[in-house]
Amino acid sequence: MNTLDINEIRKYLPHRFPFLLLDRILDYELDARISAVKNVTINEPFFPGHFPHQPVMPGVLILEAMAQACAILSMKTMNMTPRDDSVYYFVGIDKARFKRAVGPGDQLRIDMNVKRKMRGIWMFEGTASVDGEECCTAELMCTYKGIE
């Protein structure tokens, strides 16, 4: 099994608090798939405003967590780490569906698969779930570009 702890995750993602949305990589297969975990706590910076009476993790942040897992798989596959002169961009979302709210105390599991790669664009499909129940399904597109 190929796992990464938070210190290793930080080597492959430039994101930092409060925007680093992964806690652990459970397993990955280069150029194929990745499984990750985000432990959702009441201390998340978005909960006071979304929503104070019923804390819900914003759907866009669930998608961002999925994209961060994709970025790690791409970086590992390309045998690269982020550089100051480049960014791994999230460039597209298709077929996103939200099926269950995610809140404090939930452990969000992310499972993403490489669908195809074409001219520097990586296409993924996958799910985010809590306790085996799907929260979000989506197809994502990402690419690695130099900063201009």
Secondary structure, DSSP 8 states (H G I E B T S, - for coil): ---B-HHHHHHH----TTS---SEEEEEETTTEEEEEEE--TT-TTGGGS-TTS----HHHHHHHHHHHHHHHHHHHHT----TTEEEEEEEEEEEEE-S---TT-EEEEEEEEEEEETTEEEEEEEEEETTEEEEEEEEEEEEEE--
